[in-house]
């Protein structure tokens, strides 16, 4: 029965046109970034960065590098936006449309209903990240050769790897990026369980993420970064580091597990206390 309910929930989710907005915008963003790298001097800064480190830049201006570069802005801005859009809709939209009362009139527990909806949302988030990784490197391959991977963020990350090793770390980063997407969706799902509109649930989740990210960027709060939620969301970046700080990766995963359980418990409690059927 759980499988059948999950199947029906997925049909409902992917039957809505707004579900595909995220896929379309992420695809468009990837196309624009790849074309800018190909037909503008944008790659010169990357060449200078590699040359100053004594590295042959021609070996690393590749499809893997370009796909990794465009991963950062998408993961920080666009991915949270479209994941929270779906997460905020999962329960609140049903309540707004009046269908939630009809669903709960059937012999199904509120916990089962929430579990099915949350699983559908997690599957959506995973599929969105999978599309992001596969389409990104595939489209970049049309304009750039296959080769090594170069990942760089000022003051945090400088990594060069050969093609085989770089490919493993590129897709490994997407595995942990899916964890980030699932956690953000769970946060929006928690707000969706409250008696609020879908837009309010989405805005509340985005506000929590962006406020935490802004506080992290304040130089005087640098020692307080482990207390901020977004500090652990960026665990996927650690997989691109050389060497990979696995102690930080597993520590962040344990924290994210705790956050997810907390969000689910709070959301489920709020939903069970709501008077929906009256």
C-alpha positions, 0 to 999 in steps of 0.5 A, spaced: 500 500 500 505 504 501 508 503 494 501 504 491 500 511 495 507 513 493 506 512 486 500 516 486 503 521 490 508 522 484 503 522 479 500 528 482 507 531 483 509 530 476 502 532 473 503 539 475 506 544 470 510 548 476 514 541 478 518 542 471 519 550 472 526 548 476 528 543 471 527 548 465 530 554 469 536 549 471 537 547 464 537 554 461 542 556 466 547 551 464 546 552 457 547 560 458 553 558 462 556 553 457 555 558 451 559 564 455 565 560 457 565 558 450 564 564 446 567 569 451 573 570 454 571 568 461 575 562 461 582 567 461 581 568 469 581 560 469 587 560 465 591 565 469 589 561 475 592 555 473 598 558 470 600 562 476 600 555 480 605 552 474 599 547 471 598 546 464 591 550 463 590 546 456 589 540 460 584 542 465 579 547 461 574 541 460 567 539 460 568 537 467 571 543 469 566 547 466 560 543 469 563 544 476 564 551 475 557 552 473 555 547 479 556 553 484 552 558 483 546 553 481 547 550 487 547 556 492 541 560 489 537 556 484 537 549 487 534 552 494 529 556 490 526 550 486 526 545 491 523 549 497 517 551 491 516 544 491 517 542 499 512 548 500 507 545 496 506 538 498 502 539 504 499 546 504 497 546 497 492 540 499 490 544 504 489 550 500 485 546 495 481 543 500 483 536 498 486 534 504 480 533 508 477 528 503 484 525 503 484 524 511 477 522 510 479 515 508 482 510 512 490 512 512 493 515 518 496 522 518 503 519 519 502 515 513 500 521 509 506 525 511 511 520 509 508 518 502 509 526 501 515 527 504 518 521 500 515 524 493 519 530 495 525 527 496 525 523 490 523 529 486 530 533 489 534 527 487 532 527 480 533 534 480 540 534 482 541 528 477 539 532 471 543 537 474 549 533 474 548 529 467 545 534 463 551 539 465 557 535 463 553 532 457 552 539 454 559 542 456 562 536 452 559 538 446 563 545 446 569 542 451 574 536 450 574 531 456 580 531 461 581 533 468 577 537 473 579 544 476 575 546 482 576 553 485 573 558 490 577 563 493 580 562 499 577 555 500 578 550 494 583 549 489 583 542 486 586 539 480 585 532 478 585 527 472 579 525 468 578 519 471 579 521 478 575 528 477 569 524 474 568 520 480 569 526 485 564 530 480 558 525 481 560 524 488 559 531 489 552 530 486 551 525 491 552 529 497 548 535 493 542 531 493 543 530 501 543 538 501 537 538 496 533 533 500 534 537 507 532 544 504 526 540 501 524 537 508 525 544 511 520 547 506 516 541 508 516 542 515 513 549 514 508 546 509 505 542 515 503 548 519 497 552 517 500 557 512 499 558 505 504 554 500 507 561 498 508 562 505 512 556 507 516 557 501 518 564 503 519 561 510 524 556 508 528 560 503 528 566 509 531 561 514 537 559 508 538 565 506 539 569 513 543 563 515 548 564 509 548 571 510 550 571 517 556 566 515 559 571 510 560 576 516 567 576 517 566 577 525 562 571 525 567 566 522 568 562 529 561 561 529 560 558 523 558 551 525 552 554 529 549 556 522 545 551 518 548 552 511 555 551 514 553 543 513 549 544 507 555 545 503 558 538 505 558 537 497 564 542 496 568 538 501 568 532 496 571 536 491 577 538 495 584 535 495 585 531 499 577 530 501 576 532 509 572 526 510 572 527 517 568 534 515 564 530 510 561 525 515 560 530 521 556 534 516 552 528 514 550 526 521 548 534 523 544 534 517 541 527 519 539 530 525 536 537 522 532 532 517 529 528 523 528 535 527 524 538 521 520 532 520 518 531 528 516 538 528 512 538 522 509 532 524 507 534 530 504 541 528 500 537 522 497 532 528 495 538 532 491 541 526 484 541 526 483 539 518 476 535 518 472 539 522 
